[in-house]
């Protein structure tokens, strides 16, 4: 039986441990021996509070009950991201919902909307979720089966509580757990890692090591030398100041079933509602704003109730490892790479890496180089895909009020792949055939939401042509509105959470 040692915990380490322990089995018996070592007292970055719908597949594969998970992680529902003030300084905002209905065997809704007066937001033509989000509704009815809903949804969660929950679950199912600090990593003559040594005197050997040590990248970079592919020419933000706002300090009276991303002077602010607090943070570029001014701008955006909250500063790089898998070491989580959390892809990349490792697991040691090469190609493609999609949000902006927003519009700040697609889409609406990568996270339908939300080809609008909302979408909204409960009501009824009254 091969041994896997995961170095580093947090949500990344415990997702990987839980998933591999669940799926690498035959007839119910484990094919590998999995252990995780994490240093006690090491602060967690705690990013990853927002997810994408693939998280439901992972949770089901691990074998968790949805309501138990939601209680343990203080989780709430997420149906979309709403972008405020991204196109102009004070715009109406737009949604990127998870749902996108196909309009018949030949879907021409994008082209039809472009040739209309464009007065109704594009997202409302193809999805009921923007209207359901505006109404503050949950994506499922009380009593619905675990992970079941007519529409896709994800979660907001406390990433630290989620990690603790998965730790308890995984260790109860046989995953080994060491709480000790790694002080030395021994590499053999073959260039493979043979063992890690700890402060407590342990020597831990394994056949495969997984680096979940975060930005420190102790194994993949500092030991094996896999360098960073830098994404900062296209994504300028490299800092965040974040804070938690407890509901007993301020509560607006509702918990949004979506994430908001609001543009500020040198970046954007996320706002995520959990059951007992909100998580908010300002992602910005240190080239255009210093840390103290960023903290003050975040507080001003939040309001007077944030005066006594001290924001936490996070510094990050944007990029990916040249090789995610080198020798007998695979990097996952922040050790693998990082793209700013604009589309909530942090935990998705961990999920995806774990899934791909399970598919390409080296049961025979001599197969490791071949499998690693294919794994690296797939993971690198995912990073490049997400880079392009996040880059899209910036390069289409018409904001010009600050140097940051002027800079992100420059042609050299657009990836070559994305620039080619934008040139092509000036001649046709996006479609699935525009992409060669069938494993991609973001389809042409996601691109449509951002393109048309940001005013791409708005000059083609026909003032005299009014396009009504498709009847199929209107019917769903009409049928769902009286049946779906308010988000807060679902959390109270199904999970037993006490939702406080609005702050006066």
JOQUINOR-V260582 format. One line per field, one symbol per residue. ss: DSSP state (~ for helix, > for strand, _ for the rest). psi: psi as a letter, one per 20 degrees, with the letter a starting at -180 (. if undefined). A space follows every 50 residues. Layout:
ss = ???
psi = ???
This chain:
ss = _>>>>>>__~~~~~~~~~~~~~~_>>__>>_>>>>>>>___________> ___~~~~~~~~~___~~~~~~~___>>>_>>>>>_________>>>>___ ________~~~~~~________~~~~__~~~~~~__>_____________ ___>>>__~~~~~~~~~~~~~~___>>>>__>>>>>>_____>>>>>>__ __>>>__>>>>__~~~___________>>>________>>>>>>>>____ ________>>>>>>__>>>>>>>___>>>>>>>>______~~~~~~~~~~ ~~_~~~_____>>>>___>>>___>>__>>>_~~~_>>__~~~__~~~~~ ~~~~~~~~~_____~~~~~~~~~~~~~~~~~~~~~~~~~~~~~~~_____ __~~~~~~__~~~__~~~~~~~~~~______~~~_________~~~~~~~ ~~~____~~~__________~~~~~~~~~~~____>~~~~~~~~~_____ ____
psi = pqppopoqcahgghggggghhhhmqpkipqiropqppqpqipqqhjrkiq rrhhhhgghghhlqpghgghghjkqrqpirppopkhgrgnairrqnrhqo pqmrhoojhghghhjaikhpqghihiqihghhghikqqiqqqiqqpjpqi qqrbqqrohghgghghgggghijipqopnrppiqpppahijqphrqqrhj jqooqrhpppokjbhhlhghghgikorpopjhhhohpjqqpqqpoqhihp piiqopkrqqoppahkcqpqoppahirqpqqoprpihiprgghgghhggh hgrhijhjpoqpppprqparqgphopckpppqbhhhrppqkhkljghghg ghggghhhhkpnhphiiggghhggggggghhgggghggghhhhgiiqjpk iqhghhgiiqhijpqhggggggggiiiqqqrhiipioijqgorhhghggg ghhjjpkhiipohiopoqpphhghhggghhgihprqghgghgghijpopr rqp.
